[in-house]
Amino acid sequence: MTLTLLYFARLRELFGTGREQADLPAEVSTLADLVDWLRGRGGVWAEQLAEGRAWRAAVNQDMAGPETVLNEGDEVAIFPPVTGG
């Protein structure tokens, strides 16, 4: 499965990219699986996406949780939480 991954704000800076096409192994089927796969890159990926770190995700521009099922061609955005006022 191929997805478009988008990273915003501090994550874009730390990961050194704002966008990538990722060809995922067959065992990646949910957002939780994707995040585990990204953590497997180690270093800053594991640190910034670690359990307890503040980040959010959207799939095809809809907020998503760990159980969200991913499909071929989905766009997944990962970003720090934001506040407004």
C-alpha positions in Angstrom: 0.0 0.0 0.0 1.3 3.5 -0.9 0.3 6.5 1.2 1.2 10.2 1.1 2.5 11.3 4.5 2.5 14.9 5.4 4.4 16.4 8.4 3.8 19.9 9.8 5.4 22.4 12.2 8.1 21.1 14.5 7.7 17.6 13.0 8.4 18.8 9.5 11.6 20.5 10.8 12.8 17.6 12.9 12.0 14.9 10.3 13.7 17.0 7.5 10.7 16.7 5.2 7.1 17.9 4.9 5.9 15.2 2.5 6.8 11.7 1.4 5.3 8.8 -0.5 5.6 5.6 1.6 5.3 2.1 0.4 4.2 0.2 3.4 4.5 -3.5 4.2 1.3 -5.6 4.2 1.1 -5.7 8.0 0.4 -1.9 8.2 -3.3 -1.5 8.0 -4.2 1.1 10.7 -2.9 4.4 11.8 -1.4 2.7 14.9 0.4 0.3 12.6 1.7 3.2 10.6 3.0 5.1 13.6 4.7 1.9 14.9 6.3 1.5 11.4 7.5 5.2 11.5 8.9 4.7 15.0 10.9 1.8 13.7 13.0 4.3 11.7 14.6 5.1 15.1 16.2 8.4 16.2 14.0 11.5 16.0 11.1 9.4 14.5 11.0 7.2 17.6 11.4 10.1 19.9 8.8 12.5 18.4 6.2 9.8 17.9 6.7 8.0 21.2 3.8 7.2 23.4 3.0 10.2 25.6 4.3 12.8 23.1 1.8 15.4 21.9 0.9 14.9 18.2 -2.3 14.4 16.2 -3.1 12.7 12.9 -5.7 13.1 10.1 -6.5 10.8 7.3 -7.8 12.4 4.2 -8.3 15.6 6.2 -10.4 14.0 8.9 -9.1 13.7 12.4 -8.1 10.1 13.0 -7.4 7.7 15.9 -5.2 4.7 16.2 -7.9 2.4 15.0 -8.4 4.2 11.8 -8.1 1.8 8.8 -5.8 3.0 6.1 -6.4 2.4 2.4 -4.3 2.6 -0.8 -3.7 6.2 -1.8 -4.8 7.8 1.6 -3.2 11.0 2.7 -2.0 10.9 6.3 -1.1 14.2 8.1 0.8 14.1 11.4 1.2 17.3 13.3 1.6 18.8 16.8 -1.6 19.8 18.6 -2.5 23.5 18.1 -4.5 25.9 20.2 -6.3 29.0 19.1 -8.2 31.8 20.6 
